[in-house]
Amino acid sequence: MVRITLVQGDITAQEVDAVVNAANSSLLGGGGVDGAIHRRGGPEILAACQDLRRSHYGKGLPTGRAVATTAGRLPAEHVIHTVGPVWSREEDRSELLASCYRESLRVADELGARTVAFPAISTGIYGWPMDDGARIAVETVRGARTDVEEVRFVLYDEHAYEVFAEAIGSS
């Protein structure tokens, strides 16, 4: 069973086998976690993402899918890019959000990664409510069949940390 740990801090500073990037479908960088990973990881990550766009993902990475690249200058071996859904009041997109976590763990298994750091996918600019995002993240990771030994949720602020701690305690 995977061990879940929480860290309040900077995901780009995590010494893990794989860091998960809450990417946009272009894979070419953006704001939030995505921008931070690209800035700190350096041009190697962007070059790898450009290669992916030219080869397999000409139209971009679909929501809920995941793909790996080098981690560049990050203290990790790999970056696993996943595209979270934008939250909607009209449409239940929970399965797409859960798929981000499952697919990222599947890619981690393919890479032989044993430690993986996740952000709170879709809870920033994509507007997913933090409590629901935390519940989906924790339940999905706990239910996943994976060889990953530790999933580290790296939360940017105290509020997110507290919400994830509550989700871990109640699920």
Secondary structure, DSSP 8 states (H G I E B T S, - for coil): --EEEEEES-GGG--SSEEEEEE-TT-S--SHHHHHHHHHH-HHHHHHHHHHHHHT-TT---TT-EEEEE-TTSSSSEEEEEE-----SSS--HHHHHHHHHHHHHHHHHHT-SEEEE--TTSSTT---HHHHHHHHHHHHHH------EEEEEESSHHHHHHHHHHHHH-
